[in-house]
Amino acid sequence: MKLLLAGGSVLWNGKFQPMEIEISEGRIVSISPTLPKEGRTVLELHNRFVVPGFVDVHVHLRQPGFSYKETIASGSAAAAAGGYTAVCAMPNLKPVPDCLENLQAELDFIAKDAKIHVYPYGAITRGEKGEALADLAATAPYVCGWSDDGRGVQSDGQMRQAMELAKTLGKPIAAHCEDERLLTPGWRVHDGAYARRHGLTGNNPESEWRQVERDIGLVRETGCRYHVCHVSTKESVARIRAAKAEGLPVSCETAPHYLLLCDEDLQDDGRFKMNPPIRTAADRDALVEALLDGTVDCIATDHAPHSAAEKAGGLHMSLNGIVGLETAFPVLYTKLVKPGIVPMETLLHALCVNPRRLFRLPGGEIAEGQPADLTVLDLDCPHTIDSGKFQSMSRSTPFDGWEVSAGVHMTLCGGEIVYQEGLE
């Protein structure tokens, strides 16, 4: 079946232009201002905007091992609803994908249930315990990189060894940076004004940036491609900016909640509890500046679903983690692009282009012969974010109830419609 996207504005050759796209057998076969309609299924876009499918390099799909929180099916459906055609799935699973046998369990679920492209990470250490190295060589052909997300690798020697091996295998280390020696046990939020005002134990931001600093030194020694997960502090930003200026192969991501919120926005609700925590207004502003100057390469959601019971304990007792796949574009466009703080081009590079470049994933360009992995955006779609309508099994988001001005109208992956607004 040949599919024709008509009546839209397509991001083509670097700018939006009135173009039509013909799709056949999962690929773009023609792009032109006008194309023949006969023998084609025509989708009228009514002046909506077509961009390369979004990529999220940091999601938790929870299967195998924690399917009461999320599954490959529900998580990939949530991603499709958010405009994503590819995600990179973190390895804190059961079993942890630290060898080929354990990874195979996850690969089987992906092959059976994924609605979009899902690229798994392998673990850096066995069981993500920070002791023995995982079997990086065996998992290398099947993973996008390696991470122990959820915990920082505490041993300098172990991280050096992992980087040396990753360099030879040609894939990146994606690091959760957290020096546990600098953390107060039982922390709840950022160690700042909100914590002091409410008598809460705070998370020391030095625990993040000190490990970023350590790892950059190891990159200097090993030449490993290195990606910093969920950057949240201004000090981390400064160190990553300097590393890039030095020419080191260092990249990073931040998340929508770090770009849009600060600790003064906190409420005693589990949907504001995550690791790293939401930090100060100065940290937030530094991250926006880093997005603008290219220090922050990617915006990743750190989509981390939990059950309702696990998020019902407020800031004191809830588990860390929120969902973000279905809210990222609407909140970022409404709060950063529409007011003129961040150009649309910068946002799209962080969502579409840079993730593919850094992790060497296919697609990312609307051109003849490219995969038909496309997102159709409606930039005039005022609505209220309603977590009760999520495709995700989890509902925990700090953006619930936000008024937004844009949304995702349709997502196509491999030429198939995997999400369409208003359709279940």
Secondary structure as UniProt FT lines:
FT   STRAND          3..12
FT   TURN            13..14
FT   STRAND          15..24
FT   TURN            25..26
FT   STRAND          27..32
FT   TURN            38..39
FT   STRAND          41..44
FT   TURN            46..47
FT   STRAND          49..52
FT   STRAND          54..59
FT   TURN            63..65
FT   TURN            67..69
FT   HELIX           72..81
FT   TURN            82..83
FT   STRAND          84..89
FT   HELIX           100..113
FT   STRAND          117..120
FT   HELIX           126..128
FT   HELIX           136..139
FT   HELIX           140..142
FT   TURN            149..150
FT   HELIX           156..169
FT   STRAND          173..175
FT   HELIX           180..182
FT   TURN            185..186
FT   STRAND          189..190
FT   HELIX           193..198
FT   STRAND          202..203
FT   HELIX           206..222
FT   STRAND          226..228
FT   HELIX           234..245
FT   TURN            246..247
FT   STRAND          250..254
FT   HELIX           256..260
FT   HELIX           263..265
FT   HELIX           270..272
FT   HELIX           281..293
FT   STRAND          298..299
FT   HELIX           309..311
FT   HELIX           314..317
FT   TURN            325..327
FT   HELIX           328..332
FT   HELIX           333..337
FT   TURN            338..340
FT   HELIX           344..348
FT   HELIX           349..353
FT   HELIX           354..359
FT   TURN            368..369
FT   STRAND          374..378
FT   STRAND          383..384
FT   HELIX           387..389
FT   TURN            398..401
FT   STRAND          403..404
FT   STRAND          407..413
FT   TURN            414..415
FT   STRAND          416..420
FT   TURN            421..422
//
